[in-house]
Structure formats: C-alpha cells, structure tokens
Amino acid sequence: MTATQDSIHYRKQIQNMTLLFEVSQLLDKSMDLTEVITPVLQTISDSTNYKTIVLTLIDENTGQISIESSLGLSEDVTKDVVYRLGEGITGKVVQSGEAMVIPHINEETDYLDKLDQRSGKTEDRSFICVPIKQGSKILGALGAGRLFTSEAELDEDLRILTILASLIARAAELRKKASEEKRRLTQENNRLHRELKEKYRPDNMIGNSQNMQEVYSLINQVSKSDATVLIRGESGTGKELVASAIHYNSLRADKPFVRVNCAALPESVIESELFGHEKGSFTGAVSTRKGRFEMADGGTIFLDEIGELSHMTQVKLLRVLQEREIERVGSMNTIKINVRVITATNRNLEEEIKNGSFREDLYYRLNVFPIHIPPLRQRKTDIMLLADYFAEKYGKKNGKNIKRITSTSIDLFQSYHWPGNVRELENVIERAALLSTDEVIHAYHLPPSLQSAESTDTSLHSTLQEAVDSLEKELIKDALKTARGNRASAARALGISERIIGLRVDKYGIDCSKYKNR
C-alpha cells in the first residue's frame, strides 16, 4: 500500500471506531430501543456511505418480520412491509442467521424490491444484510443499501455492520426483557387489584394499611344488609367515602344516595329538610316539598355530623328509625319509607349521652353496626399512597405533570401528626402542586405547620444555659430601664433581692448608669 492508501485506511479505521463508540453511547442511554434507534441509524448514516438503513425485528408470536425503524425511506414506503421467514434477503438472513452481501441488487433474484419498488430507486446499488442475534437466538436483521463502489469496501462494510448488529442485539434483548417484565408486572398488578377487590377494598378509597384493611372488611360485611351503620372517626378521615362505599356495594346501589350534613342546616329548617313540608305550613312554604328521607326512598340516606342534631330533631329521627314512616311539617298523614340509614360523627357520643345532649335510645338505634375510621397518624403507610394520588389529581387539574415528591417532603409527611387527617393532606398537596414550577413537590412548597427545624434551618444555635442566661440578662436590663437604673426598684419588680440583682449585673457586665436619664 502507498503512503496515501495507508493514510486513507488509517482515517477509515478511526472513523469506524468513532462510529462504534457513538452508537454504543446512544444505546446505553435508554433500555427502550424505540427511544434511541432513530438517532443510532442517523449516526450510522452520517459516518458511512449508506443511502438506506433498515432495522427489522421478528415477532415471536406471529413469525413475521416487520420494520422497526428505517433511514432514507419515507413512512409511506415502509408502512405495512413485512417479511416471512425465508422470504427475500431479509427473510433468509433471519432464518439462517448468516449475513448476505449483494454487490448488485439488480442481478439478484432473491432480492424482492419491496422497498425499492415503492421508493422508485433504480441505481446500481449494493445491499448488505446481517442478522441481529443474541447467542443463537435471532432477533431480527440490519440491512444497509449503498451505491456500488468495490468488493473491498463491501467487505469492510460487512465487518462494521456485523459489530453494529451485535450492539443493537443487546439493546433489542434488553427492550424485549423490559417489555416482558412490564407485561409481567401489569399482569401481577391486575392480579393484585383483583385480590384487593376480593378483599373488599372499595374503588373510592385509598390505603393498604392493616387498619384500613379492617375497615374494608367491615364495609364488605355490612354492605349487602340493610343494617343501620354508625361511622366514627375524626374530622377529615373520609367518613363520607365509607358511607358511599357501603351504598354502592349494596343491593340498593342503583337507588338514590342522599347526603345530609346535619351541622350545616339551621335548626329552623332542619325538620323541613329531613321530612318535607306541606304548602302553607309556615311562612315561605309556598308549595309542598319532599324531604330528604322521601328523596332517598328505596335507597340510602347518609346523615353526617349526627351529633349536631337538636334534642327535638333527635326525637323525630328516633321515630323514623322505629316506625319507618315520616310526617311532613304541617301534615297529619304518615308516609311509609324504605330507607337505609347511615350516620357519621366525630363526637364522643358516649360523653354526649352522659351530659344529656344526645339521647341514649337514639344512640342504640344508630349504633347497630359501628365502623371506626383510623386517623391518618395511625396509618402512616398510607400517607404516600394518598400523596401520590392527590399530586396526580391536582397536577392534572392545574395543567401540571407532577412527577415526584422529594425525600425531604416525604420525611416531613411521615413525621407530621396530621390533625386534619386526609382532608388536610389533600389541601397540602393541592397547595404544593400549585406552587411547583419544576414538576416536583419540594419541602419549601409545604405550609409552615409541616416544616421542621432542619428543613427551615431554624434549629437551636445555643445551649439551654446560654438561652436562660440571655433571657435573664434581657429581663434585668428591661427592669433597670423601667426603674431608670435603680437596682432596688428593679429587684422588687423582678421579685428578687437587691443582692441577687447586684450579682447578676456584675455577671453580665450591665452598666446601670446608662439607664438613669432615660
């Protein structure tokens, strides 16, 4: 070889090594081959004389070989093009696992022209096709077309394409494994969802803690009956969700579900709201009106904050529960009703009974099947499930894609006592989602009540003794200022002796004279 030929050969080697390095870097960026294959093919094209590059993969289920990606050909040309095993050059390479080099495709009878007929290319071109395989397993083929130059260049192209195919094979196998793993996880997830449903987890509730599993079990046990249910729990724990779950899993699910917040209704209208009224029964009653119990006939009525009812309304509710009939305000006629009653309260009804504000007989009528909803601080394992749900909900609502919650925020969630329970957590996440500008919920997006000394850098920077001394010094200085530097008067104001204040003045180096003229 001449010096010029050596130089050309050397540059070619460097170019090929650079190409292989760049392709390997691209393939390492993602386990999903579909994300990187187009940049890979573009890099190959930029570094070689290939006019067209086609990557095909075999579908193990159908046996068909389809085009995964291509370069130098439009989508109109490549769409719907498939090969069978043994069909054309590509089919033969995938079937045999052996590379094929076609110097002049116009002279090759096995070349099907499936792509060239569509693209209208008629130049004297060469075609090289190498198998993509992992071990003995054939995954597909990598084919490249170029203008014919010489047999020697085709041999070099075959060597490079073979190496490139081995790099792509690794990525293709990873993609396949990732796809299989995703499918397995999806199947496993679906199975777990089915099991959870069988274990009575209502669709409208979130939480996998042991406490909540017990709640789900109680919901399942009582749903199919007509038993009266009393839901107990702190404010914000989700008592209405439990009532809803009971109704929609009951035999009355296709009937009305009427909600009544007893605390929100004024005493003057609550009887009318619950039982209805006749026209003219009181000022403003311009027409006959059905009450909530009649509206719920055949279904379920949910009385929230039942502990807020007045003594008189409790008496009338007790009659409804005993007789299953109501009387509208201003009417003497009774109306039979078929209503299931679910109530809820955050009050201690037993204490209310002791102090006479809640009827004991009504309590026993309501407490047929009690369900206690645990506060959020007793179900810490559910906090992140709820936080993720609310982050997605309010992210979408506000046109944001909240992708994650920082570790610092999670730590704050877990250490906080959540007096407002799930409702407070929802409000916190909604606020944080609104404040987020980078698709992440950070600790500084959380309200001050959740912050810790570490997250706000407000930890104590002095010892207890230093803090006490500082406070004592300030109190003495303030007393001296009020007493215009008179130690005896300042000591009396502080409730200590003149001797002690003298010792403290000396200890802290306080100059009493500067307060005399103030």
ABEGO torsion letter per residue (X at the ends): XBAAAAAAAAAAAAAAAAAAAAAAAAAAABABAAAAAAAAAAAAAAABABABBBBBBBBAAAGBBBBABBBGBBAAAABGBBBBBGBEAAAAAAAAGBBBBBABAAABAABAGAAAAAAGBABBBBBBBBBBBBEABBAEBBBBBBBBABAAAAAAAAAAAAAAAAAAAAAAAAAAAAAAAAAAAAAAAAAAAAAAAAAGBBAABBEABAAAAAAAAAAAAAAABABBBBBBEBBGAGAAAAAAAAAAABAAAABBBBBBBAAABBAAAAAAAAAEBBBGABBGBABBBBBAAAAABGBBBBBBGAAABBAAAAAAAAAAAAAGBBBBBGBABBBBBBBBBBBBBABBAAAAAAAGABBAAAAAAAAABBBBBBBAAABAAAAAAAAAAAAAAAAAAAGBBBABBBAAAAAAAAABAGAAEAAAAAAAAAAAAAABAAGBBBAAABBAAABBAAAAGABBABBAAAAAAAAAAAAAAAAAAAAGGBAAAAAAAAGBBAAAAAAAAAAAGBBAAAAAAX
